[in-house]
Amino acid sequence: MTEQATGTASAPGQQRPVIVAGVDGSPTSRDALIWAAEEARLRAATVRVVCGWEWSSPFNLIGPALEYAAPDADTPSMEELTRAKVEELVTGTLGAQPGVPVEVRVVQGPAARVLVEASEEATLIVVGTRGYGGLKGAVLGSVSRHVTQHARCNVVVVRDRRDMAAQD
């Protein structure tokens, strides 16, 4: 796993707190990333953008599951494709100069597990929710629900703005 950091550096010997932002390309994950970056500015923290991906998932951040043969020298790996999409999402959401240090981590595995593992090194984890409630939410399960129940740090769940507007 590699990572890329951009933004402001901390003083030597001083470790910044880490705020994890879980992203999957959805509008609410973009909102969670914005919320995490704003909180990182207030706390002088680093934003660690985390995306879990799986071969078996019918949809990945890069789009519908692909028939994917073994890569050759000219074929990017699924991790490289996902990383490129996450970096594009970060730049498109926060801009080229986000004003806080940003790290990108792309990890193979179920999103819920990957985010809970990322919470071990974080002071806060921020995830979005698609707002599935009632029976639909119970049947589908929820990454945000799993993270709130198992994370090893505080969790912020950013709700879909459309759900919030509908309640007004």
Solvent accessible surface area in square Angstrom, and as a share of the most:
residue,aa,sasa,rsa
1,M,144,0.64
2,T,91,0.53
3,E,83,0.37
4,Q,89,0.40
5,A,72,0.56
6,T,57,0.33
7,G,45,0.43
8,T,72,0.42
9,A,91,0.70
10,S,43,0.28
11,A,54,0.42
12,P,137,0.86
13,G,95,0.92
14,Q,115,0.51
15,Q,166,0.74
16,R,47,0.17
17,P,49,0.31
18,V,13,0.08
19,I,0,0.00
20,V,0,0.00
21,A,0,0.00
22,G,6,0.06
23,V,8,0.04
24,D,65,0.34
25,G,27,0.26
26,S,11,0.07
27,P,80,0.50
28,T,4,0.02
29,S,4,0.03
30,R,94,0.34
31,D,21,0.11
32,A,0,0.00
33,L,0,0.00
34,I,59,0.30
35,W,92,0.32
36,A,0,0.00
37,A,1,0.00
38,E,91,0.41
39,E,29,0.13
40,A,0,0.00
41,R,119,0.44
42,L,147,0.73
43,R,104,0.38
44,A,61,0.47
45,A,0,0.00
46,T,10,0.06
47,V,0,0.00
48,R,19,0.07
49,V,0,0.00
50,V,3,0.02
51,C,4,0.03
52,G,17,0.16
53,W,15,0.05
54,E,54,0.24
55,W,125,0.44
56,S,97,0.63
57,S,27,0.17
58,P,95,0.60
59,F,141,0.59
60,N,20,0.10
61,L,35,0.17
62,I,35,0.18
63,G,20,0.19
64,P,88,0.55
65,A,51,0.40
66,L,91,0.45
67,E,179,0.80
68,Y,58,0.22
69,A,83,0.64
70,A,96,0.75
71,P,71,0.44
72,D,96,0.49
73,A,111,0.86
74,D,136,0.71
75,T,55,0.32
76,P,58,0.37
77,S,36,0.23
78,M,4,0.02
79,E,59,0.26
80,E,98,0.44
81,L,53,0.26
82,T,0,0.00
83,R,34,0.12
84,A,58,0.45
85,K,83,0.35
86,V,0,0.00
87,E,50,0.23
88,E,113,0.51
89,L,8,0.04
90,V,12,0.07
91,T,73,0.43
92,G,64,0.61
93,T,29,0.17
94,L,28,0.14
95,G,33,0.31
96,A,75,0.58
97,Q,158,0.70
98,P,7,0.04
99,G,49,0.47
100,V,6,0.03
101,P,13,0.08
102,V,3,0.02
103,E,24,0.11
104,V,6,0.03
105,R,46,0.17
106,V,1,0.01
107,V,35,0.20
108,Q,94,0.42
109,G,7,0.07
110,P,53,0.33
111,A,35,0.27
112,A,19,0.15
113,R,109,0.40
114,V,4,0.02
115,L,10,0.05
116,V,16,0.09
117,E,85,0.38
118,A,17,0.13
119,S,0,0.00
120,E,103,0.46
121,E,107,0.48
122,A,14,0.10
123,T,63,0.36
124,L,7,0.03
125,I,0,0.00
126,V,0,0.00
127,V,5,0.03
128,G,18,0.17
129,T,26,0.15
130,R,125,0.46
131,G,30,0.29
132,Y,96,0.37
133,G,49,0.48
134,G,68,0.65
135,L,144,0.71
136,K,119,0.50
137,G,1,0.01
138,A,72,0.56
139,V,109,0.63
140,L,104,0.52
141,G,35,0.34
142,S,40,0.26
143,V,66,0.38
144,S,11,0.07
145,R,104,0.38
146,H,68,0.31
147,V,0,0.00
148,T,67,0.39
149,Q,120,0.53
150,H,92,0.41
151,A,23,0.17
152,R,152,0.56
153,C,28,0.17
154,N,110,0.56
155,V,39,0.23
156,V,38,0.22
157,V,52,0.30
158,V,23,0.13
159,R,94,0.34
160,D,13,0.07
161,R,155,0.57
162,R,162,0.59
163,D,41,0.21
164,M,93,0.42
165,A,67,0.52
166,A,87,0.67
167,Q,122,0.54
168,D,159,0.82
